[in-house]
Amino acid sequence: MTSFDTVGDIVIFSEEINKKKAEEVLKLKNINTVGFKTKFHSGTYRTKKVKILVGERKKETIHKENNVEVKVNVENCYFSPRLSNERLRIAKEVKKDEKVLVIGSGVGIYPIVISKNSKAKEICGIEINPQAHKYAEENVKLNKIKNIKFYEGDVKKVLPKIRKKFDRIIMPLPKNAEKFLDVVAKKLNKKGIIHFYSFEPEEDIKLDNFKILKTVKCGSFGPGKFRICVDIKN
């Protein structure tokens, strides 16, 4: 069966389906739009192309999870509803008064879930996609949150300008995250933790100069292929 994601009231299939099947899905409760990916995640912003088959001709929706709601454009912004449980798991690990940084914060879902489900003192997010950053700023207001600050731009250029260190740094983008590790590590407090994500098999993950605390499988993206979260520290 063709896989699909549900983002708000939009269902997106991973490949083209026939209109009859799309119309059946449209009958499901709280679904107003059905489409499919015509181009998979690509480019610097990791965005995809979506073709609407039936229902409302829209690509923007409100997605709800973990006591928060975020506005997102399913085509212009990278967003995965499948990581809902993982976002909550990380939020539950955040301790009182921690300062948290999210690298690749997208529409703000990670920082907002953490803010709503922990007692973090301060949360920062860095996002290179200007469209996603715009939604993140809007979503902070939508959720009435005061302890989050977002920065737009390239991590390697933005992070050195942030004059503070963090107790916990989250790197949720599994592709090429190691390119930022040297810059990110400089912003980690002495006893701080980095949540580093990868699609590599556990035995192939090489994190020289870091101590690995634990690894967690947090979702699959194909037969025998997993998203891995590796907790590391300096």
URTA-V848939 format. One record per backbone hydrogen bond with DSSP energy under -0.5 kcal/mol. CO is the residue of the C=O (numbers start at 0). NH is the residue of the N-H. If there is no record, write none. Layout:
CO	NH
CO	NH
This chain:
2	13
4	6
4	11
5	7
6	9
8	31
8	32
9	6
10	12
10	34
11	4
12	36
17	21
18	22
19	23
20	24
21	25
22	26
23	26
24	27
27	30
29	31
31	55
32	10
33	52
33	53
34	12
35	50
38	48
41	46
42	45
46	41
48	37
48	38
49	51
50	35
53	33
55	57
58	73
60	62
60	71
62	69
64	67
67	64
69	62
71	60
71	73
72	76
74	47
79	82
80	83
82	86
83	87
84	88
85	89
86	90
87	91
88	92
89	92
89	93
90	93
94	97
97	99
97	120
97	121
98	166
98	167
99	123
100	102
100	169
101	103
101	125
102	171
104	107
107	111
108	112
109	113
110	114
111	115
112	116
114	117
118	96
121	99
122	148
123	101
124	150
125	103
125	104
126	152
127	129
128	132
129	133
130	134
131	135
132	136
133	137
134	138
135	139
136	140
137	141
138	142
139	144
140	143
146	122
148	124
150	126
153	156
153	157
154	158
157	160
157	161
158	161
160	162
161	163
165	188
166	192
167	100
168	194
169	102
170	196
171	173
173	175
173	198
175	178
176	179
177	180
179	183
180	184
181	185
183	186
184	187
186	165
188	191
192	168
193	195
193	231
194	170
195	229
197	227
200	203
200	204
201	204
203	205
204	206
206	209
209	211
210	212
210	232
213	230
215	217
215	228
218	226
221	224
224	220
224	221
225	227
226	217
227	197
227	229
228	215
228	230
229	195
229	231
230	212
230	213
231	193
232	210
